[in-house]
Amino acid sequence: MMLLPLDSYKEAMDLILYLLKTCIMALHADYVTNEFIGEPEFNTSEVLKLITQLMPYEEMEFLDEGNIMMKQLELK
């Protein structure tokens, strides 16, 4: 597991967005495999795996629970 020194959830989401945009650009580009770049499809796949690890799933579940509680309070 790799830890990244991120100061906020916004910073984490910005990083995720930048990585996703980079993957999109890589998938649309024309590459020639060489010894330094390797296989672009593999590299893109590895970045996408990293992105799934960066997603704050537990925090999103917590926010969903808070949202449900707020909606219940509004109905009263």
PyMOL Python script that loads the backbone (N, CA, C, O; Angstrom):
from pymol import cmd

cmd.read_pdbstr("""\
ATOM      1  N   MET A   1       0.842  -1.174   0.000  1.00  0.00           N
ATOM      2  CA  MET A   1       0.000   0.000   0.000  1.00  0.00           C
ATOM      3  C   MET A   1       0.886   1.236   0.000  1.00  0.00           C
ATOM      4  O   MET A   1       1.912   1.288   0.678  1.00  0.00           O
ATOM      5  N   MET A   2       0.468   2.225  -0.773  1.00  0.00           N
ATOM      6  CA  MET A   2       1.242   3.454  -0.894  1.00  0.00           C
ATOM      7  C   MET A   2       0.465   4.591  -0.244  1.00  0.00           C
ATOM      8  O   MET A   2      -0.736   4.736  -0.475  1.00  0.00           O
ATOM      9  N   LEU A   3       1.139   5.391   0.560  1.00  0.00           N
ATOM     10  CA  LEU A   3       0.508   6.554   1.173  1.00  0.00           C
ATOM     11  C   LEU A   3       0.960   7.814   0.458  1.00  0.00           C
ATOM     12  O   LEU A   3       2.149   8.011   0.206  1.00  0.00           O
ATOM     13  N   LEU A   4      -0.002   8.659   0.137  1.00  0.00           N
ATOM     14  CA  LEU A   4       0.302   9.939  -0.494  1.00  0.00           C
ATOM     15  C   LEU A   4      -0.007  11.048   0.494  1.00  0.00           C
ATOM     16  O   LEU A   4      -1.072  11.039   1.112  1.00  0.00           O
ATOM     17  N   PRO A   5       0.893  11.998   0.658  1.00  0.00           N
ATOM     18  CA  PRO A   5       0.650  13.097   1.607  1.00  0.00           C
ATOM     19  C   PRO A   5      -0.346  14.115   1.045  1.00  0.00           C
ATOM     20  O   PRO A   5       0.049  15.114   0.444  1.00  0.00           O
ATOM     21  N   LEU A   6      -1.629  13.853   1.245  1.00  0.00           N
ATOM     22  CA  LEU A   6      -2.668  14.754   0.762  1.00  0.00           C
ATOM     23  C   LEU A   6      -3.252  15.497   1.959  1.00  0.00           C
ATOM     24  O   LEU A   6      -3.485  14.906   3.013  1.00  0.00           O
ATOM     25  N   ASP A   7      -3.484  16.790   1.788  1.00  0.00           N
ATOM     26  CA  ASP A   7      -3.949  17.618   2.894  1.00  0.00           C
ATOM     27  C   ASP A   7      -5.461  17.685   3.023  1.00  0.00           C
ATOM     28  O   ASP A   7      -5.969  18.088   4.069  1.00  0.00           O
ATOM     29  N   SER A   8      -6.191  17.299   1.984  1.00  0.00           N
ATOM     30  CA  SER A   8      -7.646  17.431   2.045  1.00  0.00           C
ATOM     31  C   SER A   8      -8.298  16.464   1.057  1.00  0.00           C
ATOM     32  O   SER A   8      -7.645  15.912   0.172  1.00  0.00           O
ATOM     33  N   TYR A   9      -9.602  16.279   1.239  1.00  0.00           N
ATOM     34  CA  TYR A   9     -10.345  15.440   0.296  1.00  0.00           C
ATOM     35  C   TYR A   9     -10.412  16.109  -1.070  1.00  0.00           C
ATOM     36  O   TYR A   9     -10.395  15.429  -2.096  1.00  0.00           O
ATOM     37  N   LYS A  10     -10.486  17.429  -1.091  1.00  0.00           N
ATOM     38  CA  LYS A  10     -10.496  18.145  -2.373  1.00  0.00           C
ATOM     39  C   LYS A  10      -9.201  17.881  -3.127  1.00  0.00           C
ATOM     40  O   LYS A  10      -9.216  17.653  -4.337  1.00  0.00           O
ATOM     41  N   GLU A  11      -8.089  17.912  -2.416  1.00  0.00           N
ATOM     42  CA  GLU A  11      -6.803  17.630  -3.060  1.00  0.00           C
ATOM     43  C   GLU A  11      -6.782  16.199  -3.606  1.00  0.00           C
ATOM     44  O   GLU A  11      -6.257  15.959  -4.693  1.00  0.00           O
ATOM     45  N   ALA A  12      -7.346  15.256  -2.863  1.00  0.00           N
ATOM     46  CA  ALA A  12      -7.410  13.865  -3.329  1.00  0.00           C
ATOM     47  C   ALA A  12      -8.281  13.758  -4.574  1.00  0.00           C
ATOM     48  O   ALA A  12      -7.915  13.082  -5.535  1.00  0.00           O
ATOM     49  N   MET A  13      -9.432  14.424  -4.558  1.00  0.00           N
ATOM     50  CA  MET A  13     -10.324  14.365  -5.718  1.00  0.00           C
ATOM     51  C   MET A  13      -9.699  15.056  -6.928  1.00  0.00           C
ATOM     52  O   MET A  13      -9.870  14.596  -8.057  1.00  0.00           O
ATOM     53  N   ASP A  14      -8.978  16.152  -6.705  1.00  0.00           N
ATOM     54  CA  ASP A  14      -8.271  16.810  -7.813  1.00  0.00           C
ATOM     55  C   ASP A  14      -7.234  15.870  -8.419  1.00  0.00           C
ATOM     56  O   ASP A  14      -7.123  15.770  -9.641  1.00  0.00           O
ATOM     57  N   LEU A  15      -6.473  15.182  -7.567  1.00  0.00           N
ATOM     58  CA  LEU A  15      -5.464  14.237  -8.054  1.00  0.00           C
ATOM     59  C   LEU A  15      -6.121  13.117  -8.857  1.00  0.00           C
ATOM     60  O   LEU A  15      -5.626  12.742  -9.920  1.00  0.00           O
ATOM     61  N   ILE A  16      -7.225  12.587  -8.355  1.00  0.00           N
ATOM     62  CA  ILE A  16      -7.955  11.543  -9.072  1.00  0.00           C
ATOM     63  C   ILE A  16      -8.403  12.050 -10.438  1.00  0.00           C
ATOM     64  O   ILE A  16      -8.261  11.354 -11.443  1.00  0.00           O
ATOM     65  N   LEU A  17      -8.942  13.260 -10.469  1.00  0.00           N
ATOM     66  CA  LEU A  17      -9.392  13.845 -11.734  1.00  0.00           C
ATOM     67  C   LEU A  17      -8.234  14.011 -12.714  1.00  0.00           C
ATOM     68  O   LEU A  17      -8.376  13.692 -13.894  1.00  0.00           O
ATOM     69  N   TYR A  18      -7.090  14.505 -12.240  1.00  0.00           N
ATOM     70  CA  TYR A  18      -5.922  14.685 -13.115  1.00  0.00           C
ATOM     71  C   TYR A  18      -5.451  13.342 -13.670  1.00  0.00           C
ATOM     72  O   TYR A  18      -5.114  13.235 -14.849  1.00  0.00           O
ATOM     73  N   LEU A  19      -5.430  12.320 -12.815  1.00  0.00           N
ATOM     74  CA  LEU A  19      -5.002  10.997 -13.275  1.00  0.00           C
ATOM     75  C   LEU A  19      -5.975  10.421 -14.295  1.00  0.00           C
ATOM     76  O   LEU A  19      -5.555   9.821 -15.284  1.00  0.00           O
ATOM     77  N   LEU A  20      -7.276  10.601 -14.058  1.00  0.00           N
ATOM     78  CA  LEU A  20      -8.268  10.119 -15.024  1.00  0.00           C
ATOM     79  C   LEU A  20      -8.121  10.824 -16.367  1.00  0.00           C
ATOM     80  O   LEU A  20      -8.191  10.185 -17.417  1.00  0.00           O
ATOM     81  N   LYS A  21      -7.917  12.134 -16.336  1.00  0.00           N
ATOM     82  CA  LYS A  21      -7.736  12.883 -17.583  1.00  0.00           C
ATOM     83  C   LYS A  21      -6.485  12.416 -18.321  1.00  0.00           C
ATOM     84  O   LYS A  21      -6.476  12.331 -19.549  1.00  0.00           O
ATOM     85  N   THR A  22      -5.434  12.116 -17.569  1.00  0.00           N
ATOM     86  CA  THR A  22      -4.203  11.619 -18.180  1.00  0.00           C
ATOM     87  C   THR A  22      -4.448  10.267 -18.850  1.00  0.00           C
ATOM     88  O   THR A  22      -3.954  10.020 -19.950  1.00  0.00           O
ATOM     89  N   CYS A  23      -5.210   9.393 -18.190  1.00  0.00           N
ATOM     90  CA  CYS A  23      -5.539   8.093 -18.784  1.00  0.00           C
ATOM     91  C   CYS A  23      -6.365   8.265 -20.053  1.00  0.00           C
ATOM     92  O   CYS A  23      -6.134   7.573 -21.045  1.00  0.00           O
ATOM     93  N   ILE A  24      -7.323   9.180 -20.025  1.00  0.00           N
ATOM     94  CA  ILE A  24      -8.144   9.430 -21.216  1.00  0.00           C
ATOM     95  C   ILE A  24      -7.266   9.894 -22.370  1.00  0.00           C
ATOM     96  O   ILE A  24      -7.409   9.412 -23.494  1.00  0.00           O
ATOM     97  N   MET A  25      -6.357  10.829 -22.095  1.00  0.00           N
ATOM     98  CA  MET A  25      -5.462  11.314 -23.155  1.00  0.00           C
ATOM     99  C   MET A  25      -4.569  10.189 -23.660  1.00  0.00           C
ATOM    100  O   MET A  25      -4.323  10.085 -24.861  1.00  0.00           O
ATOM    101  N   ALA A  26      -4.081   9.345 -22.751  1.00  0.00           N
ATOM    102  CA  ALA A  26      -3.206   8.240 -23.158  1.00  0.00           C
ATOM    103  C   ALA A  26      -3.949   7.243 -24.040  1.00  0.00           C
ATOM    104  O   ALA A  26      -3.381   6.704 -24.990  1.00  0.00           O
ATOM    105  N   LEU A  27      -5.209   7.001 -23.726  1.00  0.00           N
ATOM    106  CA  LEU A  27      -5.987   6.045 -24.521  1.00  0.00           C
ATOM    107  C   LEU A  27      -6.343   6.584 -25.901  1.00  0.00           C
ATOM    108  O   LEU A  27      -6.603   5.811 -26.823  1.00  0.00           O
ATOM    109  N   HIS A  28      -6.357   7.905 -26.045  1.00  0.00           N
ATOM    110  CA  HIS A  28      -6.682   8.507 -27.339  1.00  0.00           C
ATOM    111  C   HIS A  28      -5.436   8.805 -28.187  1.00  0.00           C
ATOM    112  O   HIS A  28      -5.554   9.183 -29.353  1.00  0.00           O
ATOM    113  N   ALA A  29      -4.266   8.639 -27.610  1.00  0.00           N
ATOM    114  CA  ALA A  29      -3.030   8.979 -28.316  1.00  0.00           C
ATOM    115  C   ALA A  29      -2.526   7.790 -29.133  1.00  0.00           C
ATOM    116  O   ALA A  29      -2.862   6.638 -28.863  1.00  0.00           O
ATOM    117  N   ASP A  30      -1.723   8.101 -30.123  1.00  0.00           N
ATOM    118  CA  ASP A  30      -1.054   7.069 -30.915  1.00  0.00           C
ATOM    119  C   ASP A  30       0.357   6.900 -30.368  1.00  0.00           C
ATOM    120  O   ASP A  30       1.160   7.833 -30.392  1.00  0.00           O
ATOM    121  N   TYR A  31       0.649   5.698 -29.876  1.00  0.00           N
ATOM    122  CA  TYR A  31       1.956   5.438 -29.291  1.00  0.00           C
ATOM    123  C   TYR A  31       2.662   4.335 -30.055  1.00  0.00           C
ATOM    124  O   TYR A  31       2.040   3.456 -30.651  1.00  0.00           O
ATOM    125  N   VAL A  32       3.955   4.413 -30.016  1.00  0.00           N
ATOM    126  CA  VAL A  32       4.792   3.333 -30.514  1.00  0.00           C
ATOM    127  C   VAL A  32       5.534   2.797 -29.306  1.00  0.00           C
ATOM    128  O   VAL A  32       6.232   3.540 -28.616  1.00  0.00           O
ATOM    129  N   THR A  33       5.380   1.505 -29.051  1.00  0.00           N
ATOM    130  CA  THR A  33       6.032   0.909 -27.899  1.00  0.00           C
ATOM    131  C   THR A  33       7.541   0.983 -28.059  1.00  0.00           C
ATOM    132  O   THR A  33       8.083   0.670 -29.119  1.00  0.00           O
ATOM    133  N   ASN A  34       8.210   1.399 -26.996  1.00  0.00           N
ATOM    134  CA  ASN A  34       9.668   1.372 -26.979  1.00  0.00           C
ATOM    135  C   ASN A  34      10.125   0.949 -25.590  1.00  0.00           C
ATOM    136  O   ASN A  34       9.305   0.752 -24.694  1.00  0.00           O
ATOM    137  N   GLU A  35      11.431   0.812 -25.413  1.00  0.00           N
ATOM    138  CA  GLU A  35      11.951   0.283 -24.153  1.00  0.00           C
ATOM    139  C   GLU A  35      11.723   1.225 -22.979  1.00  0.00           C
ATOM    140  O   GLU A  35      11.717   0.768 -21.836  1.00  0.00           O
ATOM    141  N   PHE A  36      11.535   2.516 -23.213  1.00  0.00           N
ATOM    142  CA  PHE A  36      11.363   3.471 -22.125  1.00  0.00           C
ATOM    143  C   PHE A  36       9.900   3.633 -21.719  1.00  0.00           C
ATOM    144  O   PHE A  36       9.600   3.803 -20.537  1.00  0.00           O
ATOM    145  N   ILE A  37       9.008   3.582 -22.672  1.00  0.00           N
ATOM    146  CA  ILE A  37       7.580   3.770 -22.385  1.00  0.00           C
ATOM    147  C   ILE A  37       6.909   2.442 -22.067  1.00  0.00           C
ATOM    148  O   ILE A  37       6.011   2.394 -21.227  1.00  0.00           O
ATOM    149  N   GLY A  38       7.320   1.379 -22.713  1.00  0.00           N
ATOM    150  CA  GLY A  38       6.690   0.084 -22.498  1.00  0.00           C
ATOM    151  C   GLY A  38       5.351   0.001 -23.199  1.00  0.00           C
ATOM    152  O   GLY A  38       5.153   0.600 -24.256  1.00  0.00           O
ATOM    153  N   GLU A  39       4.444  -0.736 -22.612  1.00  0.00           N
ATOM    154  CA  GLU A  39       3.109  -0.920 -23.176  1.00  0.00           C
ATOM    155  C   GLU A  39       2.162   0.123 -22.590  1.00  0.00           C
ATOM    156  O   GLU A  39       1.847   0.056 -21.402  1.00  0.00           O
ATOM    157  N   PRO A  40       1.702   1.078 -23.382  1.00  0.00           N
ATOM    158  CA  PRO A  40       0.811   2.130 -22.863  1.00  0.00           C
ATOM    159  C   PRO A  40      -0.461   1.576 -22.222  1.00  0.00           C
ATOM    160  O   PRO A  40      -0.941   2.131 -21.234  1.00  0.00           O
ATOM    161  N   GLU A  41      -1.011   0.493 -22.767  1.00  0.00           N
ATOM    162  CA  GLU A  41      -2.228  -0.079 -22.200  1.00  0.00           C
ATOM    163  C   GLU A  41      -1.983  -0.583 -20.785  1.00  0.00           C
ATOM    164  O   GLU A  41      -2.820  -0.398 -19.902  1.00  0.00           O
ATOM    165  N   PHE A  42      -0.835  -1.219 -20.568  1.00  0.00           N
ATOM    166  CA  PHE A  42      -0.494  -1.713 -19.230  1.00  0.00           C
ATOM    167  C   PHE A  42      -0.303  -0.547 -18.274  1.00  0.00           C
ATOM    168  O   PHE A  42      -0.807  -0.576 -17.151  1.00  0.00           O
ATOM    169  N   ASN A  43       0.423   0.481 -18.710  1.00  0.00           N
ATOM    170  CA  ASN A  43       0.665   1.643 -17.853  1.00  0.00           C
ATOM    171  C   ASN A  43      -0.643   2.321 -17.474  1.00  0.00           C
ATOM    172  O   ASN A  43      -0.836   2.704 -16.320  1.00  0.00           O
ATOM    173  N   THR A  44      -1.533   2.469 -18.436  1.00  0.00           N
ATOM    174  CA  THR A  44      -2.831   3.089 -18.168  1.00  0.00           C
ATOM    175  C   THR A  44      -3.625   2.239 -17.188  1.00  0.00           C
ATOM    176  O   THR A  44      -4.275   2.773 -16.289  1.00  0.00           O
ATOM    177  N   SER A  45      -3.580   0.937 -17.349  1.00  0.00           N
ATOM    178  CA  SER A  45      -4.272   0.026 -16.444  1.00  0.00           C
ATOM    179  C   SER A  45      -3.754   0.174 -15.016  1.00  0.00           C
ATOM    180  O   SER A  45      -4.540   0.181 -14.068  1.00  0.00           O
ATOM    181  N   GLU A  46      -2.449   0.290 -14.860  1.00  0.00           N
ATOM    182  CA  GLU A  46      -1.865   0.441 -13.526  1.00  0.00           C
ATOM    183  C   GLU A  46      -2.280   1.766 -12.883  1.00  0.00           C
ATOM    184  O   GLU A  46      -2.538   1.814 -11.681  1.00  0.00           O
ATOM    185  N   VAL A  47      -2.345   2.826 -13.666  1.00  0.00           N
ATOM    186  CA  VAL A  47      -2.789   4.122 -13.133  1.00  0.00           C
ATOM    187  C   VAL A  47      -4.246   4.029 -12.697  1.00  0.00           C
ATOM    188  O   VAL A  47      -4.610   4.563 -11.649  1.00  0.00           O
ATOM    189  N   LEU A  48      -5.084   3.361 -13.484  1.00  0.00           N
ATOM    190  CA  LEU A  48      -6.490   3.199 -13.115  1.00  0.00           C
ATOM    191  C   LEU A  48      -6.636   2.380 -11.831  1.00  0.00           C
ATOM    192  O   LEU A  48      -7.528   2.655 -11.029  1.00  0.00           O
ATOM    193  N   LYS A  49      -5.784   1.390 -11.627  1.00  0.00           N
ATOM    194  CA  LYS A  49      -5.794   0.636 -10.369  1.00  0.00           C
ATOM    195  C   LYS A  49      -5.441   1.549  -9.201  1.00  0.00           C
ATOM    196  O   LYS A  49      -6.054   1.463  -8.136  1.00  0.00           O
ATOM    197  N   LEU A  50      -4.458   2.422  -9.395  1.00  0.00           N
ATOM    198  CA  LEU A  50      -4.076   3.383  -8.359  1.00  0.00           C
ATOM    199  C   LEU A  50      -5.249   4.302  -8.025  1.00  0.00           C
ATOM    200  O   LEU A  50      -5.493   4.605  -6.857  1.00  0.00           O
ATOM    201  N   ILE A  51      -5.965   4.740  -9.044  1.00  0.00           N
ATOM    202  CA  ILE A  51      -7.111   5.625  -8.830  1.00  0.00           C
ATOM    203  C   ILE A  51      -8.151   4.949  -7.939  1.00  0.00           C
ATOM    204  O   ILE A  51      -8.725   5.594  -7.062  1.00  0.00           O
ATOM    205  N   THR A  52      -8.399   3.656  -8.155  1.00  0.00           N
ATOM    206  CA  THR A  52      -9.388   2.970  -7.319  1.00  0.00           C
ATOM    207  C   THR A  52      -8.948   2.932  -5.860  1.00  0.00           C
ATOM    208  O   THR A  52      -9.792   2.924  -4.964  1.00  0.00           O
ATOM    209  N   GLN A  53      -7.650   2.910  -5.609  1.00  0.00           N
ATOM    210  CA  GLN A  53      -7.150   2.925  -4.237  1.00  0.00           C
ATOM    211  C   GLN A  53      -7.238   4.316  -3.614  1.00  0.00           C
ATOM    212  O   GLN A  53      -7.308   4.446  -2.392  1.00  0.00           O
ATOM    213  N   LEU A  54      -7.237   5.347  -4.443  1.00  0.00           N
ATOM    214  CA  LEU A  54      -7.317   6.718  -3.937  1.00  0.00           C
ATOM    215  C   LEU A  54      -8.746   7.147  -3.596  1.00  0.00           C
ATOM    216  O   LEU A  54      -8.945   8.106  -2.850  1.00  0.00           O
ATOM    217  N   MET A  55      -9.728   6.446  -4.137  1.00  0.00           N
ATOM    218  CA  MET A  55     -11.119   6.836  -3.907  1.00  0.00           C
ATOM    219  C   MET A  55     -11.466   6.701  -2.422  1.00  0.00           C
ATOM    220  O   MET A  55     -11.231   5.649  -1.829  1.00  0.00           O
ATOM    221  N   PRO A  56     -12.021   7.751  -1.818  1.00  0.00           N
ATOM    222  CA  PRO A  56     -12.345   7.719  -0.375  1.00  0.00           C
ATOM    223  C   PRO A  56     -13.696   7.040  -0.115  1.00  0.00           C
ATOM    224  O   PRO A  56     -14.667   7.707   0.242  1.00  0.00           O
ATOM    225  N   TYR A  57     -13.757   5.717  -0.293  1.00  0.00           N
ATOM    226  CA  TYR A  57     -15.017   4.982  -0.182  1.00  0.00           C
ATOM    227  C   TYR A  57     -15.648   5.097   1.205  1.00  0.00           C
ATOM    228  O   TYR A  57     -16.846   5.358   1.318  1.00  0.00           O
ATOM    229  N   GLU A  58     -14.853   4.905   2.260  1.00  0.00           N
ATOM    230  CA  GLU A  58     -15.401   4.966   3.615  1.00  0.00           C
ATOM    231  C   GLU A  58     -15.990   6.340   3.907  1.00  0.00           C
ATOM    232  O   GLU A  58     -17.043   6.448   4.535  1.00  0.00           O
ATOM    233  N   GLU A  59     -15.319   7.379   3.455  1.00  0.00           N
ATOM    234  CA  GLU A  59     -15.810   8.726   3.672  1.00  0.00           C
ATOM    235  C   GLU A  59     -17.104   8.973   2.895  1.00  0.00           C
ATOM    236  O   GLU A  59     -18.004   9.658   3.380  1.00  0.00           O
ATOM    237  N   MET A  60     -17.191   8.407   1.683  1.00  0.00           N
ATOM    238  CA  MET A  60     -18.415   8.561   0.892  1.00  0.00           C
ATOM    239  C   MET A  60     -19.585   7.850   1.563  1.00  0.00           C
ATOM    240  O   MET A  60     -20.706   8.359   1.547  1.00  0.00           O
ATOM    241  N   GLU A  61     -19.339   6.671   2.159  1.00  0.00           N
ATOM    242  CA  GLU A  61     -20.389   5.967   2.891  1.00  0.00           C
ATOM    243  C   GLU A  61     -20.850   6.797   4.084  1.00  0.00           C
ATOM    244  O   GLU A  61     -22.047   6.886   4.355  1.00  0.00           O
ATOM    245  N   PHE A  62     -19.905   7.403   4.793  1.00  0.00           N
ATOM    246  CA  PHE A  62     -20.229   8.263   5.936  1.00  0.00           C
ATOM    247  C   PHE A  62     -21.085   9.447   5.491  1.00  0.00           C
ATOM    248  O   PHE A  62     -22.072   9.785   6.145  1.00  0.00           O
ATOM    249  N   LEU A  63     -20.710  10.069   4.390  1.00  0.00           N
ATOM    250  CA  LEU A  63     -21.485  11.199   3.877  1.00  0.00           C
ATOM    251  C   LEU A  63     -22.884  10.767   3.449  1.00  0.00           C
ATOM    252  O   LEU A  63     -23.849  11.503   3.657  1.00  0.00           O
ATOM    253  N   ASP A  64     -23.001   9.585   2.854  1.00  0.00           N
ATOM    254  CA  ASP A  64     -24.320   9.069   2.478  1.00  0.00           C
ATOM    255  C   ASP A  64     -25.205   8.869   3.710  1.00  0.00           C
ATOM    256  O   ASP A  64     -26.389   9.205   3.690  1.00  0.00           O
ATOM    257  N   GLU A  65     -24.624   8.319   4.782  1.00  0.00           N
ATOM    258  CA  GLU A  65     -25.388   8.125   6.015  1.00  0.00           C
ATOM    259  C   GLU A  65     -25.839   9.471   6.584  1.00  0.00           C
ATOM    260  O   GLU A  65     -26.979   9.607   7.027  1.00  0.00           O
ATOM    261  N   GLY A  66     -24.950  10.459   6.572  1.00  0.00           N
ATOM    262  CA  GLY A  66     -25.312  11.796   7.036  1.00  0.00           C
ATOM    263  C   GLY A  66     -26.408  12.403   6.183  1.00  0.00           C
ATOM    264  O   GLY A  66     -27.308  13.062   6.703  1.00  0.00           O
ATOM    265  N   ASN A  67     -26.341  12.191   4.894  1.00  0.00           N
ATOM    266  CA  ASN A  67     -27.355  12.708   3.977  1.00  0.00           C
ATOM    267  C   ASN A  67     -28.720  12.077   4.261  1.00  0.00           C
ATOM    268  O   ASN A  67     -29.740  12.766   4.231  1.00  0.00           O
ATOM    269  N   ILE A  68     -28.741  10.781   4.533  1.00  0.00           N
ATOM    270  CA  ILE A  68     -29.990  10.090   4.869  1.00  0.00           C
ATOM    271  C   ILE A  68     -30.577  10.671   6.152  1.00  0.00           C
ATOM    272  O   ILE A  68     -31.781  10.916   6.228  1.00  0.00           O
ATOM    273  N   MET A  69     -29.728  10.894   7.165  1.00  0.00           N
ATOM    274  CA  MET A  69     -30.210  11.464   8.424  1.00  0.00           C
ATOM    275  C   MET A  69     -30.772  12.867   8.220  1.00  0.00           C
ATOM    276  O   MET A  69     -31.798  13.216   8.805  1.00  0.00           O
ATOM    277  N   MET A  70     -30.112  13.665   7.400  1.00  0.00           N
ATOM    278  CA  MET A  70     -30.593  15.027   7.136  1.00  0.00           C
ATOM    279  C   MET A  70     -31.946  14.994   6.428  1.00  0.00           C
ATOM    280  O   MET A  70     -32.826  15.792   6.748  1.00  0.00           O
ATOM    281  N   LYS A  71     -32.119  14.098   5.487  1.00  0.00           N
ATOM    282  CA  LYS A  71     -33.402  13.980   4.785  1.00  0.00           C
ATOM    283  C   LYS A  71     -34.509  13.555   5.743  1.00  0.00           C
ATOM    284  O   LYS A  71     -35.639  14.034   5.644  1.00  0.00           O
ATOM    285  N   GLN A  72     -34.183  12.650   6.673  1.00  0.00           N
ATOM    286  CA  GLN A  72     -35.175  12.214   7.651  1.00  0.00           C
ATOM    287  C   GLN A  72     -35.579  13.374   8.559  1.00  0.00           C
ATOM    288  O   GLN A  72     -36.754  13.503   8.902  1.00  0.00           O
ATOM    289  N   LEU A  73     -34.631  14.214   8.953  1.00  0.00           N
ATOM    290  CA  LEU A  73     -34.937  15.377   9.785  1.00  0.00           C
ATOM    291  C   LEU A  73     -35.807  16.375   9.037  1.00  0.00           C
ATOM    292  O   LEU A  73     -36.687  16.997   9.633  1.00  0.00           O
ATOM    293  N   GLU A  74     -35.574  16.534   7.750  1.00  0.00           N
ATOM    294  CA  GLU A  74     -36.357  17.473   6.942  1.00  0.00           C
ATOM    295  C   GLU A  74     -37.803  17.019   6.801  1.00  0.00           C
ATOM    296  O   GLU A  74     -38.703  17.847   6.666  1.00  0.00           O
ATOM    297  N   LEU A  75     -38.033  15.698   6.831  1.00  0.00           N
ATOM    298  CA  LEU A  75     -39.386  15.168   6.688  1.00  0.00           C
ATOM    299  C   LEU A  75     -40.220  15.355   7.954  1.00  0.00           C
ATOM    300  O   LEU A  75     -41.448  15.292   7.895  1.00  0.00           O
ATOM    301  N   LYS A  76     -39.578  15.582   9.085  1.00  0.00           N
ATOM    302  CA  LYS A  76     -40.307  15.744  10.360  1.00  0.00           C
ATOM    303  C   LYS A  76     -40.883  17.118  10.504  1.00  0.00           C
ATOM    304  O   LYS A  76     -41.521  17.418  11.513  1.00  0.00           O
TER     305      LYS A  76
END
""", "prot")
cmd.dss("prot")
cmd.show_as("cartoon", "prot")
cmd.util.cbc("prot")
cmd.orient("prot")
